[in-house]
Amino acid sequence: MAFTSLSTDIYLPAMPAMSISLHGDAALTVTGFLIGFAIAQLIWGPISDRFGRKPPLYIGMILFTIGSAGCALSTEMYQIVFWRVFQAAGACTGPMLARAMIRDLFSRTRAAQMLSTLIIVMAIAPIAGPLLGGQIIRYLQWPVIFWFLAAVGVLMFIALFWLPETLPAEKRTGDSLGSAFTHYLHLLKNRSFMRFTLCVTFYYVAVYAFIVGSPSVYISGFGADPQHYGWLFAVNIIGVVGMSFINKRLVQRFPLEQMLKTAAAIASIMALLMCISLAIFPKNMLAMAACIFVFFSMNGVIAASATAAALDAVPGTAGSASALIGALQYGSGIISSLMLAALNDGTPWAMAGIMTIFTLLSGMMAFGRMRHQTLAGAE
């Protein structure tokens, strides 16, 4: 689960140096990664439903390791963007199949609890990543960051030998891979599944707007030291961990939909307050950071509750469903990075505006009227 966060967050403090060294906008490396991450999941999903969860994981770790080494050896921006796409094709197997494996093993409410546990584990990467990356860039050059990721890939490949297969042969789909891809059409027609999926997708557009835009906003806009940026980023993840612990208990007492609505409402209010504080106190970084902290804390509830509810709507195709959720969830970062590149005016407003608009859209999905009936052909 941590591969996405680790791969995108660890080199955030090095992005200004990478832009200078590679003669281009380092934000493109995030865009390239998310493109590969989103598309590759759609391929791995049906494969995992057909052949089991572990074979794609083995191949994915190999691709991730090769891609990380390619990034470290890159000398031009177009080279590292290519290898980031390659790296992402392998990295996406981790979080995608982790969700599918949870659905293999647990029912709806229990799955939400376990997804909260995974989010807690996953949160280690965003905390450690920028801090570690900041120290590496302080003493060494940015390619060392990607050599470190290559070493992580090797260790994860070895660790997979101890991971059990969660999808036994008798539960695997007997369809050919070609017909398996038609599952995506059925999923897109399933109103219940898409409602929860779009809820978390819109929220992650806002999340990635912060991830991609915050180095420029904090370091260039507010003048924060690059070495301290990691702490400004990491404090938000503490909120995610705390709310994930709380969410594990709350899902036993309250319906998933109620938890999702509450979290989406709080996130929307914080996004609006962030814009208000920015208008009233344009130089006050702490006021903005406080709103973002609460907004980010809702990640543990929104992601776990929406994902568990979406997967529960389509129990027979957990691999493909998890792949589609992941493709839309993490592919949403493409929207964020492109919008930031187009709207960036050197102020925090581009990031704040994108975060607010898409958080409100996420809230609309959370509060949308539930329709249990699906279109023809959906399960």
ChimeraX attribute file (.defattr): number of C-alpha atoms within 10 A of each C-alpha:
attribute: neighborCount
match mode: 1-to-1
recipient: residues
	/A:1	22
	/A:2	18
	/A:3	22
	/A:4	21
	/A:5	19
	/A:6	22
	/A:7	24
	/A:8	21
	/A:9	25
	/A:10	25
	/A:11	23
	/A:12	27
	/A:13	29
	/A:14	24
	/A:15	19
	/A:16	19
	/A:17	14
	/A:18	23
	/A:19	16
	/A:20	11
	/A:21	14
	/A:22	16
	/A:23	13
	/A:24	15
	/A:25	14
	/A:26	22
	/A:27	20
	/A:28	20
	/A:29	25
	/A:30	22
	/A:31	23
	/A:32	21
	/A:33	29
	/A:34	28
	/A:35	22
	/A:36	24
	/A:37	28
	/A:38	26
	/A:39	21
	/A:40	23
	/A:41	30
	/A:42	24
	/A:43	18
	/A:44	25
	/A:45	29
	/A:46	29
	/A:47	22
	/A:48	24
	/A:49	24
	/A:50	20
	/A:51	17
	/A:52	23
	/A:53	27
	/A:54	19
	/A:55	15
	/A:56	20
	/A:57	24
	/A:58	18
	/A:59	15
	/A:60	23
	/A:61	27
	/A:62	18
	/A:63	20
	/A:64	30
	/A:65	26
	/A:66	17
	/A:67	27
	/A:68	27
	/A:69	20
	/A:70	23
	/A:71	28
	/A:72	20
	/A:73	16
	/A:74	16
	/A:75	15
	/A:76	15
	/A:77	19
	/A:78	16
	/A:79	15
	/A:80	25
	/A:81	22
	/A:82	18
	/A:83	26
	/A:84	28
	/A:85	26
	/A:86	25
	/A:87	31
	/A:88	29
	/A:89	27
	/A:90	28
	/A:91	32
	/A:92	32
	/A:93	31
	/A:94	21
	/A:95	21
	/A:96	28
	/A:97	27
	/A:98	18
	/A:99	26
	/A:100	25
	/A:101	21
	/A:102	22
	/A:103	27
	/A:104	19
	/A:105	12
	/A:106	13
	/A:107	15
	/A:108	20
	/A:109	20
	/A:110	17
	/A:111	25
	/A:112	27
	/A:113	26
	/A:114	21
	/A:115	27
	/A:116	30
	/A:117	19
	/A:118	20
	/A:119	23
	/A:120	22
	/A:121	13
	/A:122	21
	/A:123	25
	/A:124	17
	/A:125	24
	/A:126	24
	/A:127	23
	/A:128	20
	/A:129	24
	/A:130	28
	/A:131	25
	/A:132	19
	/A:133	24
	/A:134	25
	/A:135	15
	/A:136	20
	/A:137	20
	/A:138	14
	/A:139	8
	/A:140	12
	/A:141	13
	/A:142	21
	/A:143	21
	/A:144	17
	/A:145	23
	/A:146	22
	/A:147	18
	/A:148	17
	/A:149	23
	/A:150	25
	/A:151	14
	/A:152	17
	/A:153	24
	/A:154	15
	/A:155	13
	/A:156	18
	/A:157	18
	/A:158	12
	/A:159	10
	/A:160	15
	/A:161	10
	/A:162	7
	/A:163	9
	/A:164	10
	/A:165	14
	/A:166	16
	/A:167	21
	/A:168	11
	/A:169	13
	/A:170	7
	/A:171	13
	/A:172	17
	/A:173	18
	/A:174	13
	/A:175	12
	/A:176	11
	/A:177	15
	/A:178	9
	/A:179	10
	/A:180	19
	/A:181	17
	/A:182	12
	/A:183	17
	/A:184	18
	/A:185	11
	/A:186	17
	/A:187	24
	/A:188	17
	/A:189	17
	/A:190	23
	/A:191	20
	/A:192	22
	/A:193	25
	/A:194	19
	/A:195	24
	/A:196	28
	/A:197	29
	/A:198	21
	/A:199	29
	/A:200	33
	/A:201	28
	/A:202	24
	/A:203	31
	/A:204	26
	/A:205	27
	/A:206	29
	/A:207	25
	/A:208	24
	/A:209	27
	/A:210	24
	/A:211	20
	/A:212	24
	/A:213	21
	/A:214	20
	/A:215	23
	/A:216	22
	/A:217	21
	/A:218	20
	/A:219	17
	/A:220	16
	/A:221	15
	/A:222	16
	/A:223	11
	/A:224	16
	/A:225	12
	/A:226	22
	/A:227	18
	/A:228	15
	/A:229	19
	/A:230	25
	/A:231	16
	/A:232	20
	/A:233	26
	/A:234	21
	/A:235	18
	/A:236	22
	/A:237	25
	/A:238	19
	/A:239	20
	/A:240	26
	/A:241	23
	/A:242	14
	/A:243	23
	/A:244	29
	/A:245	18
	/A:246	15
	/A:247	26
	/A:248	22
	/A:249	12
	/A:250	16
	/A:251	21
	/A:252	13
	/A:253	11
	/A:254	12
	/A:255	12
	/A:256	22
	/A:257	18
	/A:258	14
	/A:259	19
	/A:260	25
	/A:261	22
	/A:262	17
	/A:263	24
	/A:264	29
	/A:265	20
	/A:266	16
	/A:267	29
	/A:268	24
	/A:269	17
	/A:270	22
	/A:271	28
	/A:272	19
	/A:273	18
	/A:274	23
	/A:275	20
	/A:276	14
	/A:277	18
	/A:278	18
	/A:279	11
	/A:280	10
	/A:281	13
	/A:282	16
	/A:283	13
	/A:284	12
	/A:285	17
	/A:286	12
	/A:287	16
	/A:288	22
	/A:289	17
	/A:290	16
	/A:291	19
	/A:292	23
	/A:293	21
	/A:294	19
	/A:295	28
	/A:296	24
	/A:297	23
	/A:298	25
	/A:299	27
	/A:300	28
	/A:301	30
	/A:302	30
	/A:303	25
	/A:304	28
	/A:305	30
	/A:306	27
	/A:307	26
	/A:308	28
	/A:309	22
	/A:310	28
	/A:311	28
	/A:312	19
	/A:313	22
	/A:314	19
	/A:315	16
	/A:316	17
	/A:317	23
	/A:318	26
	/A:319	31
	/A:320	30
	/A:321	30
	/A:322	28
	/A:323	30
	/A:324	25
	/A:325	28
	/A:326	29
	/A:327	23
	/A:328	23
	/A:329	23
	/A:330	26
	/A:331	24
	/A:332	25
	/A:333	28
	/A:334	22
	/A:335	18
	/A:336	26
	/A:337	25
	/A:338	15
	/A:339	15
	/A:340	21
	/A:341	16
	/A:342	10
	/A:343	15
	/A:344	15
	/A:345	10
	/A:346	11
	/A:347	15
	/A:348	21
	/A:349	18
	/A:350	19
	/A:351	26
	/A:352	23
	/A:353	19
	/A:354	22
	/A:355	29
	/A:356	22
	/A:357	17
	/A:358	23
	/A:359	31
	/A:360	22
	/A:361	20
	/A:362	30
	/A:363	23
	/A:364	19
	/A:365	22
	/A:366	27
	/A:367	18
	/A:368	13
	/A:369	10
	/A:370	13
	/A:371	10
	/A:372	11
	/A:373	11
	/A:374	15
	/A:375	13
	/A:376	9
	/A:377	11
	/A:378	16
	/A:379	16
